[in-house]
């Protein structure tokens, strides 16, 4: 007996607590089926990563882009212009998650285009932990609410470089506990006296300079990375994601919280 795609869709609905009216049900079944076939076709090939069903499997890529990716055009800005690389051979492998207590667990941005804030906090959490020995979860919501004067747009998007500049000139960022995540735009209510992490300078790694990115991750700390997400990324399950990262001039779209291992899967 071959179980139907609708059977698996109903199982998926139950697992993810999904409920639809009749019209929506058949639309989502169609989308789910299309995504399932894409996943199945990919996994039948010889690739460095596998795809799988997840919480996004009833969404089209257009819907995924609308809810989770940036909608405002962005131009990169930094306090400092370039990264100074070190000489000498790199270690064969670096994973900051296993080097010590330096990387916070994966977080969920919800239905808010706030990936830029998670990229910012993920990097700053690690840098602070490396410097102080204390790993603390920092506030993405403060960046959503308070960093608009630095050309960020809350749930409509922003850039880590501009978020870092906000933190620098605001004299710090509060913890997740003191300024918890809501997943929507709200009124700024930061309290500088409660700041728990600080930025002295920001260094930009020039676009397409993979060696500088490798140097930074190998010798210094996890970095932030903005790239334009393609449709297969929403189905990612495990392995080394080896697709092209399309980094568009003036439109750097982030889909990675923090790049904490190398070799970097960039082409």
N, C-alpha and C positions, 0 to 999 in steps of 0.2 A: 504494500500500500504506500503510495507517494502522498505525503501530506501537502496540502495546498499552500500557496503563498499567503492566503487569507488566514489560515490556521496560525502561521508564524506571526502574522501581523497582530492577531488577537493576543497571542502570548506576549509580544512586545508591548502592546497597549497595557496589558496587566502589569508588566514589569515596571513600566514608566508612568503608571497612573494616568493614562490618557483616556479621555472621554470626548466623543464627538456626536453631533447630531447626524441624522441620516445622510444628508447631502455632503457634509464635511467628511464623514466616515469614508465614503467611496473615493473622494478626492485624495484623502491621505493614504488610503490603501494603494491607489495608483502610484503616488509619489514614493511610498515605502517600497513597492515592488521594483520601481525603476532604480532606486538606490541600492536595493539588495542585489540586483543584476549587475550593477556597476562594481559593487564590492566583490561579488563572486567571480566576475571576469578578471578583475585585478589579481585576486588571490590565486587564480589558476596560472598566472604568469610567473616569471622569475624576477622578483623584485626584492629590494632590501628592506621593505617594510610591508606589513599587512594592514588591511582594512577590516572594519567590523561594524556591526550595528551598534548604535549608541543613542543618546537622547535626541540627536538631530536627525534621525533616520526618516522622519515623516515630513521633513522640510526640503524644499527646493534650495539650490545654491543661492538663488536670488533672495529668498527669504532669510537664509543664513547670513548673507552679506548685509542685508538691511538691519537685522537685529544685533549682530555681533561685530561687524567691522566698521571702519571709520567712514563717515559720510562727508566730512569737511576736508577740502584740499589742505595739505600740510607742507610746510617748508622747514627743513631741518635747521636748527640753530644751536649753537653751543657757546660755552664760555671760552674754551680753549680750542685751538684749531686742529691739532694733530696729536696722534699717539706716538710716543718715543719707544721704539722696539728695543728689545734686549738682544745681545749676541749670544751665541752658544746653541748647542743642540736642544731641541725640545724633548721632554719626556714622551714616551710612546703613547701614553694615554693619560688624560686628566678628567676626572669627574668630581666636581666640587660637592656633590651629594654624598660621596663616600670619603672625602678627605677629612671630615669632621662635621660638627653641627653648624653648618654654614648656609644651608638652603631650607627655606620654609616649605611646607607641603603645598601642593597645587591648590589654587583657589578657583572659585567659580564666579565669573563676572555677571551672570544672569543676563536679562534682556536689556543690557546697557552697553553702548559702544565705548567701554572704559578699558579696553585692553592696554592702552598706553599707560594707565595708572598702575596696572599690575606689573607691567614690564619695569616701570620705575621703582616700585617698592621691592620687587624681587631682587633687583640688582643692589639697591641700597641696603636691604636687609642683610645680604651676603657680605657686602663691603664692611658694614658695621660689625657683623659677627666676627669677621676675620680680624678686625682691628681691636675689638674689645673682648672677644670670647663670649659675648652674649647675643643669642639669636632671638629677636623680637619681631612680631608681625606688625607691619606699619600700615597706616591708614590710606587706602585708595580713595575713600569717600572725601577726605580732606582735599585731595587733588581735584576730584570732580567738582566740588563746591567752590573751591577757593583759588584755583590756578587760572581763571579765565583771563586775567590781565596779562597773561603770558602767551596769548594766542592759542589757548586750549578751549574746548567747547563742551566740557562735561561728558555726557553720554553720547554726544555727537562726534567725539573724537578729540585727539590731541597728539602730542609727541613727547616721548620721554625726555628729550633734550630740553624742551621747554618746561616740563615738569620739574626737572632738576634745577633749572634756573629759579623757578618759583621757590623751591625749598631753600636754595642758597640765600635769596634775598628776603625770604620770610623768616629766616633764622630757625629753620628746622621743620620736622614733620612729626606729627603725633602718632601714637600707637593705634592699632586696630581696636584695642580694648577701649581706649579713651575717645576714639572717633570712629564708631563701627560702620560697617558697610551697609548701605541701603539699596544700592543698585538703581538709583534715579537721581536726577538733579535736585539739589536742595540749597537752602541759604547757607552761606559760609558761617561756621561757628568754631573756627580754630582758636586755640588758646596757646600762644607762643610759649608760655611758661611751662606747658606740658610737653614740649617738643622732646622727642627721644632719639632722633637721628638727624644728622646735619650734613650739608654739602659745602665743601670748601671750593672746589673747582670741578668743572665738567670737561671731559676730553672727547672730542669727536673722532671716530675712526673713519677715514675717508671712504666714500662709497667704493665698493668692489675691491677693497684692500683686504683680501682674505688673510694674508700673512700677519697684518697688524691685529686682526681679530684673534687669530690663533695665538699670537704673542700675549695678548691681554688675558685671554682665558688661561693660558698655560702658566704664566708667571704672576699674574696680579689677582684677578677675581672674575666672577661671572659678569657678563656684559648684557646690555639690552640690545635687541635687534628688531628692526621693523622691516617687514616685507609684505608684499601683496599676496594674499592667500588665494590659492587656486582651489577648484571644487573638490579635488581628492583629499585635501587636508581635513575637511569636515568629517571624513570617514576613517581617519587615521586610528589605528589600534596599537601597534607596537613595531619596534624595529627602527632602523636608521632612515629617517625621511630624506629621500635623495632626489626629490624633484628640483627643478630650477626655482630659485627664489627670485621672483621678479621684483626688483627694487626700482620703483618708478620715481623719476625726478619730480619733486614737488608733490608727491602723493604716496608717501611711505606708509603703508598700511600694516599694522602689527597683528600678529597672530601667535606670538610666542612670548610667554611670561618672562623668561630669562634664559639665555643660552648658557648652560652650566657644564657643558662637556665639549671635548674636541677629540679627534679631528672634526672640524665643522663640516656638515654635509652641504657645502655650497659649490655651485658650479659657476 
